[in-house]
Amino acid sequence: KDVSDADLAKACLIMITNNIGSLAHLHVKIEKVDSVVFAGNFMENNEAAKRALAFAMDFWSGGKTKALFFENVGYSGAVGALT
């Protein structure tokens, strides 16, 4: 069966966001918080990545941890660079 470029891109996106989600969930357990704020240019105008990451967080936490996303990722990235 032939695999399209779109199929490969989606598989990579899901693999990466699941990895990020599982790592974020482990940090949530360590820090005992109930939400995670994701920022960065990768998330800007990337609804597919946001949905996949929100799904991963929901999956790994059993629905207990909420994934949040900044609207202005440029500003949040600049603030993060200062810390």
PyMOL Python script that loads the backbone (N, CA, C, O; Angstrom):
from pymol import cmd

cmd.read_pdbstr("""\
ATOM      1  N   LYS A   1       0.852  -1.181   0.000  1.00  0.00           N
ATOM      2  CA  LYS A   1       0.000   0.000   0.000  1.00  0.00           C
ATOM      3  C   LYS A   1       0.895   1.241   0.000  1.00  0.00           C
ATOM      4  O   LYS A   1       1.880   1.317   0.733  1.00  0.00           O
ATOM      5  N   ASP A   2       0.531   2.192  -0.828  1.00  0.00           N
ATOM      6  CA  ASP A   2       1.292   3.432  -0.904  1.00  0.00           C
ATOM      7  C   ASP A   2       0.934   4.357   0.257  1.00  0.00           C
ATOM      8  O   ASP A   2      -0.219   4.441   0.681  1.00  0.00           O
ATOM      9  N   VAL A   3       1.941   5.037   0.749  1.00  0.00           N
ATOM     10  CA  VAL A   3       1.761   5.984   1.839  1.00  0.00           C
ATOM     11  C   VAL A   3       2.040   7.382   1.295  1.00  0.00           C
ATOM     12  O   VAL A   3       3.065   7.623   0.657  1.00  0.00           O
ATOM     13  N   SER A   4       1.108   8.299   1.560  1.00  0.00           N
ATOM     14  CA  SER A   4       1.281   9.660   1.048  1.00  0.00           C
ATOM     15  C   SER A   4       2.159  10.481   1.986  1.00  0.00           C
ATOM     16  O   SER A   4       2.386  10.114   3.139  1.00  0.00           O
ATOM     17  N   ASP A   5       2.640  11.593   1.463  1.00  0.00           N
ATOM     18  CA  ASP A   5       3.421  12.518   2.295  1.00  0.00           C
ATOM     19  C   ASP A   5       2.585  13.031   3.460  1.00  0.00           C
ATOM     20  O   ASP A   5       3.104  13.231   4.558  1.00  0.00           O
ATOM     21  N   ALA A   6       1.295  13.245   3.226  1.00  0.00           N
ATOM     22  CA  ALA A   6       0.401  13.726   4.288  1.00  0.00           C
ATOM     23  C   ALA A   6       0.274  12.687   5.406  1.00  0.00           C
ATOM     24  O   ALA A   6       0.226  13.040   6.584  1.00  0.00           O
ATOM     25  N   ASP A   7       0.219  11.408   5.034  1.00  0.00           N
ATOM     26  CA  ASP A   7       0.150  10.348   6.037  1.00  0.00           C
ATOM     27  C   ASP A   7       1.409  10.319   6.895  1.00  0.00           C
ATOM     28  O   ASP A   7       1.329  10.168   8.114  1.00  0.00           O
ATOM     29  N   LEU A   8       2.566  10.462   6.264  1.00  0.00           N
ATOM     30  CA  LEU A   8       3.830  10.474   7.012  1.00  0.00           C
ATOM     31  C   LEU A   8       3.921  11.693   7.924  1.00  0.00           C
ATOM     32  O   LEU A   8       4.387  11.591   9.059  1.00  0.00           O
ATOM     33  N   ALA A   9       3.479  12.840   7.430  1.00  0.00           N
ATOM     34  CA  ALA A   9       3.511  14.055   8.247  1.00  0.00           C
ATOM     35  C   ALA A   9       2.607  13.913   9.462  1.00  0.00           C
ATOM     36  O   ALA A   9       2.982  14.313  10.564  1.00  0.00           O
ATOM     37  N   LYS A  10       1.417  13.347   9.272  1.00  0.00           N
ATOM     38  CA  LYS A  10       0.494  13.161  10.395  1.00  0.00           C
ATOM     39  C   LYS A  10       1.060  12.170  11.406  1.00  0.00           C
ATOM     40  O   LYS A  10       0.943  12.384  12.613  1.00  0.00           O
ATOM     41  N   ALA A  11       1.671  11.094  10.929  1.00  0.00           N
ATOM     42  CA  ALA A  11       2.265  10.108  11.832  1.00  0.00           C
ATOM     43  C   ALA A  11       3.386  10.733  12.656  1.00  0.00           C
ATOM     44  O   ALA A  11       3.507  10.466  13.852  1.00  0.00           O
ATOM     45  N   CYS A  12       4.199  11.561  12.018  1.00  0.00           N
ATOM     46  CA  CYS A  12       5.281  12.242  12.750  1.00  0.00           C
ATOM     47  C   CYS A  12       4.716  13.209  13.776  1.00  0.00           C
ATOM     48  O   CYS A  12       5.209  13.282  14.901  1.00  0.00           O
ATOM     49  N   LEU A  13       3.690  13.947  13.396  1.00  0.00           N
ATOM     50  CA  LEU A  13       3.066  14.900  14.320  1.00  0.00           C
ATOM     51  C   LEU A  13       2.513  14.175  15.543  1.00  0.00           C
ATOM     52  O   LEU A  13       2.715  14.622  16.672  1.00  0.00           O
ATOM     53  N   ILE A  14       1.826  13.073  15.330  1.00  0.00           N
ATOM     54  CA  ILE A  14       1.252  12.320  16.442  1.00  0.00           C
ATOM     55  C   ILE A  14       2.361  11.732  17.320  1.00  0.00           C
ATOM     56  O   ILE A  14       2.258  11.747  18.547  1.00  0.00           O
ATOM     57  N   MET A  15       3.408  11.221  16.696  1.00  0.00           N
ATOM     58  CA  MET A  15       4.516  10.655  17.468  1.00  0.00           C
ATOM     59  C   MET A  15       5.175  11.727  18.335  1.00  0.00           C
ATOM     60  O   MET A  15       5.453  11.488  19.510  1.00  0.00           O
ATOM     61  N   ILE A  16       5.422  12.892  17.771  1.00  0.00           N
ATOM     62  CA  ILE A  16       6.090  13.965  18.513  1.00  0.00           C
ATOM     63  C   ILE A  16       5.202  14.495  19.630  1.00  0.00           C
ATOM     64  O   ILE A  16       5.669  14.679  20.754  1.00  0.00           O
ATOM     65  N   THR A  17       3.925  14.743  19.337  1.00  0.00           N
ATOM     66  CA  THR A  17       3.038  15.296  20.356  1.00  0.00           C
ATOM     67  C   THR A  17       2.761  14.287  21.472  1.00  0.00           C
ATOM     68  O   THR A  17       2.592  14.683  22.625  1.00  0.00           O
ATOM     69  N   ASN A  18       2.711  12.995  21.151  1.00  0.00           N
ATOM     70  CA  ASN A  18       2.546  11.988  22.201  1.00  0.00           C
ATOM     71  C   ASN A  18       3.767  11.954  23.110  1.00  0.00           C
ATOM     72  O   ASN A  18       3.639  11.803  24.325  1.00  0.00           O
ATOM     73  N   ASN A  19       4.934  12.092  22.528  1.00  0.00           N
ATOM     74  CA  ASN A  19       6.159  12.119  23.317  1.00  0.00           C
ATOM     75  C   ASN A  19       6.173  13.340  24.228  1.00  0.00           C
ATOM     76  O   ASN A  19       6.469  13.222  25.417  1.00  0.00           O
ATOM     77  N   ILE A  20       5.859  14.501  23.684  1.00  0.00           N
ATOM     78  CA  ILE A  20       5.802  15.728  24.482  1.00  0.00           C
ATOM     79  C   ILE A  20       4.746  15.594  25.573  1.00  0.00           C
ATOM     80  O   ILE A  20       4.980  15.968  26.722  1.00  0.00           O
ATOM     81  N   GLY A  21       3.587  15.060  25.209  1.00  0.00           N
ATOM     82  CA  GLY A  21       2.507  14.893  26.178  1.00  0.00           C
ATOM     83  C   GLY A  21       2.881  13.962  27.318  1.00  0.00           C
ATOM     84  O   GLY A  21       2.556  14.236  28.474  1.00  0.00           O
ATOM     85  N   SER A  22       3.555  12.871  27.010  1.00  0.00           N
ATOM     86  CA  SER A  22       3.941  11.942  28.075  1.00  0.00           C
ATOM     87  C   SER A  22       4.983  12.568  28.993  1.00  0.00           C
ATOM     88  O   SER A  22       4.921  12.387  30.209  1.00  0.00           O
ATOM     89  N   LEU A  23       5.939  13.299  28.429  1.00  0.00           N
ATOM     90  CA  LEU A  23       6.940  13.973  29.264  1.00  0.00           C
ATOM     91  C   LEU A  23       6.300  15.071  30.117  1.00  0.00           C
ATOM     92  O   LEU A  23       6.628  15.221  31.294  1.00  0.00           O
ATOM     93  N   ALA A  24       5.392  15.829  29.521  1.00  0.00           N
ATOM     94  CA  ALA A  24       4.709  16.879  30.281  1.00  0.00           C
ATOM     95  C   ALA A  24       3.892  16.258  31.413  1.00  0.00           C
ATOM     96  O   ALA A  24       3.857  16.793  32.521  1.00  0.00           O
ATOM     97  N   HIS A  25       3.243  15.141  31.140  1.00  0.00           N
ATOM     98  CA  HIS A  25       2.452  14.468  32.179  1.00  0.00           C
ATOM     99  C   HIS A  25       3.335  14.022  33.344  1.00  0.00           C
ATOM    100  O   HIS A  25       2.942  14.145  34.504  1.00  0.00           O
ATOM    101  N   LEU A  26       4.512  13.511  33.043  1.00  0.00           N
ATOM    102  CA  LEU A  26       5.420  13.108  34.118  1.00  0.00           C
ATOM    103  C   LEU A  26       5.827  14.303  34.978  1.00  0.00           C
ATOM    104  O   LEU A  26       5.941  14.185  36.198  1.00  0.00           O
ATOM    105  N   HIS A  27       6.045  15.446  34.344  1.00  0.00           N
ATOM    106  CA  HIS A  27       6.380  16.649  35.103  1.00  0.00           C
ATOM    107  C   HIS A  27       5.190  17.138  35.927  1.00  0.00           C
ATOM    108  O   HIS A  27       5.363  17.646  37.035  1.00  0.00           O
ATOM    109  N   VAL A  28       3.990  16.984  35.387  1.00  0.00           N
ATOM    110  CA  VAL A  28       2.778  17.343  36.124  1.00  0.00           C
ATOM    111  C   VAL A  28       2.679  16.517  37.406  1.00  0.00           C
ATOM    112  O   VAL A  28       2.340  17.040  38.467  1.00  0.00           O
ATOM    113  N   LYS A  29       2.974  15.241  37.298  1.00  0.00           N
ATOM    114  CA  LYS A  29       2.917  14.372  38.481  1.00  0.00           C
ATOM    115  C   LYS A  29       3.965  14.780  39.514  1.00  0.00           C
ATOM    116  O   LYS A  29       3.692  14.780  40.714  1.00  0.00           O
ATOM    117  N   ILE A  30       5.152  15.124  39.050  1.00  0.00           N
ATOM    118  CA  ILE A  30       6.222  15.524  39.968  1.00  0.00           C
ATOM    119  C   ILE A  30       5.880  16.842  40.654  1.00  0.00           C
ATOM    120  O   ILE A  30       6.059  16.980  41.864  1.00  0.00           O
ATOM    121  N   GLU A  31       5.388  17.805  39.885  1.00  0.00           N
ATOM    122  CA  GLU A  31       5.118  19.150  40.413  1.00  0.00           C
ATOM    123  C   GLU A  31       3.735  19.285  41.039  1.00  0.00           C
ATOM    124  O   GLU A  31       3.434  20.298  41.670  1.00  0.00           O
ATOM    125  N   LYS A  32       2.894  18.270  40.869  1.00  0.00           N
ATOM    126  CA  LYS A  32       1.538  18.264  41.434  1.00  0.00           C
ATOM    127  C   LYS A  32       0.703  19.473  40.996  1.00  0.00           C
ATOM    128  O   LYS A  32       0.158  20.201  41.826  1.00  0.00           O
ATOM    129  N   VAL A  33       0.615  19.667  39.688  1.00  0.00           N
ATOM    130  CA  VAL A  33      -0.225  20.715  39.107  1.00  0.00           C
ATOM    131  C   VAL A  33      -1.303  20.043  38.259  1.00  0.00           C
ATOM    132  O   VAL A  33      -1.212  18.850  37.967  1.00  0.00           O
ATOM    133  N   ASP A  34      -2.327  20.809  37.863  1.00  0.00           N
ATOM    134  CA  ASP A  34      -3.413  20.204  37.103  1.00  0.00           C
ATOM    135  C   ASP A  34      -3.572  20.745  35.692  1.00  0.00           C
ATOM    136  O   ASP A  34      -4.526  20.391  34.999  1.00  0.00           O
ATOM    137  N   SER A  35      -2.659  21.592  35.259  1.00  0.00           N
ATOM    138  CA  SER A  35      -2.698  22.074  33.876  1.00  0.00           C
ATOM    139  C   SER A  35      -1.285  22.400  33.416  1.00  0.00           C
ATOM    140  O   SER A  35      -0.391  22.666  34.220  1.00  0.00           O
ATOM    141  N   VAL A  36      -1.113  22.372  32.107  1.00  0.00           N
ATOM    142  CA  VAL A  36       0.180  22.663  31.486  1.00  0.00           C
ATOM    143  C   VAL A  36      -0.058  23.703  30.404  1.00  0.00           C
ATOM    144  O   VAL A  36      -0.990  23.579  29.610  1.00  0.00           O
ATOM    145  N   VAL A  37       0.776  24.720  30.373  1.00  0.00           N
ATOM    146  CA  VAL A  37       0.680  25.759  29.348  1.00  0.00           C
ATOM    147  C   VAL A  37       1.791  25.506  28.333  1.00  0.00           C
ATOM    148  O   VAL A  37       2.972  25.482  28.679  1.00  0.00           O
ATOM    149  N   PHE A  38       1.401  25.320  27.098  1.00  0.00           N
ATOM    150  CA  PHE A  38       2.354  25.105  26.018  1.00  0.00           C
ATOM    151  C   PHE A  38       2.490  26.392  25.215  1.00  0.00           C
ATOM    152  O   PHE A  38       1.501  27.073  24.945  1.00  0.00           O
ATOM    153  N   ALA A  39       3.709  26.715  24.840  1.00  0.00           N
ATOM    154  CA  ALA A  39       3.966  27.925  24.066  1.00  0.00           C
ATOM    155  C   ALA A  39       5.048  27.628  23.044  1.00  0.00           C
ATOM    156  O   ALA A  39       5.712  26.593  23.106  1.00  0.00           O
ATOM    157  N   GLY A  40       5.212  28.525  22.126  1.00  0.00           N
ATOM    158  CA  GLY A  40       6.268  28.385  21.127  1.00  0.00           C
ATOM    159  C   GLY A  40       5.710  28.543  19.731  1.00  0.00           C
ATOM    160  O   GLY A  40       4.512  28.375  19.502  1.00  0.00           O
ATOM    161  N   ASN A  41       6.576  28.864  18.814  1.00  0.00           N
ATOM    162  CA  ASN A  41       6.148  29.121  17.440  1.00  0.00           C
ATOM    163  C   ASN A  41       5.588  27.885  16.747  1.00  0.00           C
ATOM    164  O   ASN A  41       4.817  28.009  15.796  1.00  0.00           O
ATOM    165  N   PHE A  42       5.960  26.706  17.205  1.00  0.00           N
ATOM    166  CA  PHE A  42       5.420  25.486  16.611  1.00  0.00           C
ATOM    167  C   PHE A  42       3.904  25.426  16.774  1.00  0.00           C
ATOM    168  O   PHE A  42       3.210  24.877  15.920  1.00  0.00           O
ATOM    169  N   MET A  43       3.392  25.984  17.860  1.00  0.00           N
ATOM    170  CA  MET A  43       1.952  25.939  18.134  1.00  0.00           C
ATOM    171  C   MET A  43       1.175  27.051  17.421  1.00  0.00           C
ATOM    172  O   MET A  43      -0.041  26.950  17.261  1.00  0.00           O
ATOM    173  N   GLU A  44       1.859  28.090  17.002  1.00  0.00           N
ATOM    174  CA  GLU A  44       1.174  29.218  16.383  1.00  0.00           C
ATOM    175  C   GLU A  44       0.560  28.801  15.049  1.00  0.00           C
ATOM    176  O   GLU A  44       1.249  28.278  14.174  1.00  0.00           O
ATOM    177  N   ASN A  45      -0.726  29.034  14.907  1.00  0.00           N
ATOM    178  CA  ASN A  45      -1.474  28.692  13.691  1.00  0.00           C
ATOM    179  C   ASN A  45      -1.333  27.220  13.318  1.00  0.00           C
ATOM    180  O   ASN A  45      -1.348  26.882  12.134  1.00  0.00           O
ATOM    181  N   ASN A  46      -1.199  26.354  14.294  1.00  0.00           N
ATOM    182  CA  ASN A  46      -1.043  24.922  14.054  1.00  0.00           C
ATOM    183  C   ASN A  46      -2.097  24.175  14.870  1.00  0.00           C
ATOM    184  O   ASN A  46      -1.799  23.563  15.896  1.00  0.00           O
ATOM    185  N   GLU A  47      -3.327  24.244  14.388  1.00  0.00           N
ATOM    186  CA  GLU A  47      -4.449  23.638  15.108  1.00  0.00           C
ATOM    187  C   GLU A  47      -4.303  22.126  15.212  1.00  0.00           C
ATOM    188  O   GLU A  47      -4.716  21.533  16.208  1.00  0.00           O
ATOM    189  N   ALA A  48      -3.722  21.498  14.196  1.00  0.00           N
ATOM    190  CA  ALA A  48      -3.535  20.041  14.248  1.00  0.00           C
ATOM    191  C   ALA A  48      -2.606  19.660  15.399  1.00  0.00           C
ATOM    192  O   ALA A  48      -2.862  18.687  16.108  1.00  0.00           O
ATOM    193  N   ALA A  49      -1.539  20.418  15.586  1.00  0.00           N
ATOM    194  CA  ALA A  49      -0.602  20.135  16.681  1.00  0.00           C
ATOM    195  C   ALA A  49      -1.263  20.384  18.034  1.00  0.00           C
ATOM    196  O   ALA A  49      -1.067  19.613  18.973  1.00  0.00           O
ATOM    197  N   LYS A  50      -2.038  21.447  18.136  1.00  0.00           N
ATOM    198  CA  LYS A  50      -2.737  21.735  19.392  1.00  0.00           C
ATOM    199  C   LYS A  50      -3.719  20.622  19.741  1.00  0.00           C
ATOM    200  O   LYS A  50      -3.777  20.181  20.889  1.00  0.00           O
ATOM    201  N   ARG A  51      -4.485  20.170  18.761  1.00  0.00           N
ATOM    202  CA  ARG A  51      -5.440  19.084  19.009  1.00  0.00           C
ATOM    203  C   ARG A  51      -4.724  17.801  19.413  1.00  0.00           C
ATOM    204  O   ARG A  51      -5.140  17.114  20.347  1.00  0.00           O
ATOM    205  N   ALA A  52      -3.648  17.485  18.707  1.00  0.00           N
ATOM    206  CA  ALA A  52      -2.910  16.252  19.014  1.00  0.00           C
ATOM    207  C   ALA A  52      -2.277  16.326  20.400  1.00  0.00           C
ATOM    208  O   ALA A  52      -2.279  15.340  21.137  1.00  0.00           O
ATOM    209  N   LEU A  53      -1.737  17.486  20.757  1.00  0.00           N
ATOM    210  CA  LEU A  53      -1.107  17.631  22.066  1.00  0.00           C
ATOM    211  C   LEU A  53      -2.149  17.613  23.183  1.00  0.00           C
ATOM    212  O   LEU A  53      -1.918  17.023  24.239  1.00  0.00           O
ATOM    213  N   ALA A  54      -3.287  18.252  22.955  1.00  0.00           N
ATOM    214  CA  ALA A  54      -4.369  18.213  23.940  1.00  0.00           C
ATOM    215  C   ALA A  54      -4.868  16.784  24.127  1.00  0.00           C
ATOM    216  O   ALA A  54      -5.158  16.365  25.247  1.00  0.00           O
ATOM    217  N   PHE A  55      -4.968  16.037  23.028  1.00  0.00           N
ATOM    218  CA  PHE A  55      -5.385  14.639  23.117  1.00  0.00           C
ATOM    219  C   PHE A  55      -4.359  13.820  23.899  1.00  0.00           C
ATOM    220  O   PHE A  55      -4.726  13.006  24.746  1.00  0.00           O
ATOM    221  N   ALA A  56      -3.073  14.036  23.615  1.00  0.00           N
ATOM    222  CA  ALA A  56      -2.017  13.298  24.318  1.00  0.00           C
ATOM    223  C   ALA A  56      -2.052  13.582  25.815  1.00  0.00           C
ATOM    224  O   ALA A  56      -1.919  12.663  26.624  1.00  0.00           O
ATOM    225  N   MET A  57      -2.230  14.845  26.188  1.00  0.00           N
ATOM    226  CA  MET A  57      -2.300  15.188  27.608  1.00  0.00           C
ATOM    227  C   MET A  57      -3.510  14.526  28.261  1.00  0.00           C
ATOM    228  O   MET A  57      -3.418  14.020  29.379  1.00  0.00           O
ATOM    229  N   ASP A  58      -4.625  14.533  27.572  1.00  0.00           N
ATOM    230  CA  ASP A  58      -5.837  13.904  28.095  1.00  0.00           C
ATOM    231  C   ASP A  58      -5.617  12.395  28.247  1.00  0.00           C
ATOM    232  O   ASP A  58      -6.014  11.803  29.251  1.00  0.00           O
ATOM    233  N   PHE A  59      -4.994  11.788  27.262  1.00  0.00           N
ATOM    234  CA  PHE A  59      -4.743  10.344  27.291  1.00  0.00           C
ATOM    235  C   PHE A  59      -3.812   9.966  28.436  1.00  0.00           C
ATOM    236  O   PHE A  59      -4.148   9.108  29.252  1.00  0.00           O
ATOM    237  N   TRP A  60      -2.650  10.598  28.500  1.00  0.00           N
ATOM    238  CA  TRP A  60      -1.641  10.216  29.494  1.00  0.00           C
ATOM    239  C   TRP A  60      -2.100  10.503  30.919  1.00  0.00           C
ATOM    240  O   TRP A  60      -1.707   9.801  31.851  1.00  0.00           O
ATOM    241  N   SER A  61      -2.927  11.526  31.095  1.00  0.00           N
ATOM    242  CA  SER A  61      -3.362  11.874  32.450  1.00  0.00           C
ATOM    243  C   SER A  61      -4.692  11.235  32.822  1.00  0.00           C
ATOM    244  O   SER A  61      -5.157  11.394  33.951  1.00  0.00           O
ATOM    245  N   GLY A  62      -5.301  10.528  31.907  1.00  0.00           N
ATOM    246  CA  GLY A  62      -6.620   9.956  32.179  1.00  0.00           C
ATOM    247  C   GLY A  62      -7.676  11.036  32.319  1.00  0.00           C
ATOM    248  O   GLY A  62      -8.654  10.863  33.047  1.00  0.00           O
ATOM    249  N   GLY A  63      -7.483  12.151  31.625  1.00  0.00           N
ATOM    250  CA  GLY A  63      -8.441  13.255  31.656  1.00  0.00           C
ATOM    251  C   GLY A  63      -8.273  14.202  32.824  1.00  0.00           C
ATOM    252  O   GLY A  63      -9.104  15.089  33.018  1.00  0.00           O
ATOM    253  N   LYS A  64      -7.214  14.037  33.613  1.00  0.00           N
ATOM    254  CA  LYS A  64      -7.020  14.868  34.805  1.00  0.00           C
ATOM    255  C   LYS A  64      -6.230  16.143  34.547  1.00  0.00           C
ATOM    256  O   LYS A  64      -6.327  17.094  35.322  1.00  0.00           O
ATOM    257  N   THR A  65      -5.449  16.180  33.472  1.00  0.00           N
ATOM    258  CA  THR A  65      -4.599  17.335  33.204  1.00  0.00           C
ATOM    259  C   THR A  65      -5.054  18.043  31.945  1.00  0.00           C
ATOM    260  O   THR A  65      -5.311  17.408  30.922  1.00  0.00           O
ATOM    261  N   LYS A  66      -5.151  19.347  32.022  1.00  0.00           N
ATOM    262  CA  LYS A  66      -5.615  20.164  30.909  1.00  0.00           C
ATOM    263  C   LYS A  66      -4.420  20.789  30.197  1.00  0.00           C
ATOM    264  O   LYS A  66      -3.519  21.330  30.838  1.00  0.00           O
ATOM    265  N   ALA A  67      -4.420  20.711  28.878  1.00  0.00           N
ATOM    266  CA  ALA A  67      -3.403  21.383  28.067  1.00  0.00           C
ATOM    267  C   ALA A  67      -3.926  22.753  27.671  1.00  0.00           C
ATOM    268  O   ALA A  67      -5.011  22.870  27.101  1.00  0.00           O
ATOM    269  N   LEU A  68      -3.158  23.787  27.973  1.00  0.00           N
ATOM    270  CA  LEU A  68      -3.522  25.156  27.631  1.00  0.00           C
ATOM    271  C   LEU A  68      -2.510  25.708  26.641  1.00  0.00           C
ATOM    272  O   LEU A  68      -1.351  25.293  26.635  1.00  0.00           O
ATOM    273  N   PHE A  69      -2.948  26.648  25.801  1.00  0.00           N
ATOM    274  CA  PHE A  69      -2.081  27.212  24.776  1.00  0.00           C
ATOM    275  C   PHE A  69      -2.175  28.732  24.796  1.00  0.00           C
ATOM    276  O   PHE A  69      -3.270  29.291  24.865  1.00  0.00           O
ATOM    277  N   PHE A  70      -1.028  29.397  24.735  1.00  0.00           N
ATOM    278  CA  PHE A  70      -1.005  30.850  24.653  1.00  0.00           C
ATOM    279  C   PHE A  70      -1.536  31.310  23.310  1.00  0.00           C
ATOM    280  O   PHE A  70      -1.334  30.646  22.293  1.00  0.00           O
ATOM    281  N   GLU A  71      -2.213  32.445  23.305  1.00  0.00           N
ATOM    282  CA  GLU A  71      -2.652  33.031  22.049  1.00  0.00           C
ATOM    283  C   GLU A  71      -1.518  33.785  21.373  1.00  0.00           C
ATOM    284  O   GLU A  71      -1.391  33.752  20.149  1.00  0.00           O
ATOM    285  N   ASN A  72      -0.698  34.461  22.156  1.00  0.00           N
ATOM    286  CA  ASN A  72       0.410  35.228  21.610  1.00  0.00           C
ATOM    287  C   ASN A  72       1.712  34.499  21.944  1.00  0.00           C
ATOM    288  O   ASN A  72       2.345  34.765  22.966  1.00  0.00           O
ATOM    289  N   VAL A  73       2.100  33.573  21.058  1.00  0.00           N
ATOM    290  CA  VAL A  73       3.255  32.740  21.365  1.00  0.00           C
ATOM    291  C   VAL A  73       4.574  33.494  21.269  1.00  0.00           C
ATOM    292  O   VAL A  73       5.545  33.121  21.927  1.00  0.00           O
ATOM    293  N   GLY A  74       4.627  34.541  20.467  1.00  0.00           N
ATOM    294  CA  GLY A  74       5.863  35.314  20.359  1.00  0.00           C
ATOM    295  C   GLY A  74       6.230  35.960  21.678  1.00  0.00           C
ATOM    296  O   GLY A  74       7.392  35.955  22.083  1.00  0.00           O
ATOM    297  N   TYR A  75       5.239  36.513  22.341  1.00  0.00           N
ATOM    298  CA  TYR A  75       5.474  37.153  23.641  1.00  0.00           C
ATOM    299  C   TYR A  75       5.892  36.123  24.674  1.00  0.00           C
ATOM    300  O   TYR A  75       6.831  36.350  25.436  1.00  0.00           O
ATOM    301  N   SER A  76       5.197  34.985  24.703  1.00  0.00           N
ATOM    302  CA  SER A  76       5.506  33.962  25.698  1.00  0.00           C
ATOM    303  C   SER A  76       6.903  33.390  25.469  1.00  0.00           C
ATOM    304  O   SER A  76       7.607  33.080  26.430  1.00  0.00           O
ATOM    305  N   GLY A  77       7.304  33.251  24.231  1.00  0.00           N
ATOM    306  CA  GLY A  77       8.652  32.783  23.938  1.00  0.00           C
ATOM    307  C   GLY A  77       9.710  33.756  24.416  1.00  0.00           C
ATOM    308  O   GLY A  77      10.764  33.354  24.910  1.00  0.00           O
ATOM    309  N   ALA A  78       9.418  35.054  24.264  1.00  0.00           N
ATOM    310  CA  ALA A  78      10.365  36.072  24.717  1.00  0.00           C
ATOM    311  C   ALA A  78      10.483  36.050  26.236  1.00  0.00           C
ATOM    312  O   ALA A  78      11.583  36.183  26.772  1.00  0.00           O
ATOM    313  N   VAL A  79       9.373  35.886  26.927  1.00  0.00           N
ATOM    314  CA  VAL A  79       9.397  35.814  28.385  1.00  0.00           C
ATOM    315  C   VAL A  79      10.161  34.568  28.829  1.00  0.00           C
ATOM    316  O   VAL A  79      10.950  34.625  29.772  1.00  0.00           O
ATOM    317  N   GLY A  80       9.931  33.456  28.156  1.00  0.00           N
ATOM    318  CA  GLY A  80      10.634  32.222  28.502  1.00  0.00           C
ATOM    319  C   GLY A  80      12.137  32.334  28.305  1.00  0.00           C
ATOM    320  O   GLY A  80      12.906  31.713  29.040  1.00  0.00           O
ATOM    321  N   ALA A  81      12.551  33.096  27.350  1.00  0.00           N
ATOM    322  CA  ALA A  81      13.979  33.270  27.095  1.00  0.00           C
ATOM    323  C   ALA A  81      14.654  34.046  28.226  1.00  0.00           C
ATOM    324  O   ALA A  81      15.862  33.930  28.429  1.00  0.00           O
ATOM    325  N   LEU A  82      13.875  34.833  28.957  1.00  0.00           N
ATOM    326  CA  LEU A  82      14.432  35.635  30.051  1.00  0.00           C
ATOM    327  C   LEU A  82      14.639  34.811  31.318  1.00  0.00           C
ATOM    328  O   LEU A  82      15.401  35.213  32.198  1.00  0.00           O
ATOM    329  N   THR A  83      13.974  33.669  31.419  1.00  0.00           N
ATOM    330  CA  THR A  83      14.079  32.882  32.659  1.00  0.00           C
ATOM    331  C   THR A  83      15.201  31.886  32.615  1.00  0.00           C
ATOM    332  O   THR A  83      15.414  31.153  33.581  1.00  0.00           O
TER     333      THR A  83
END
""", "prot")
cmd.dss("prot")
cmd.show_as("cartoon", "prot")
cmd.util.cbc("prot")
cmd.orient("prot")
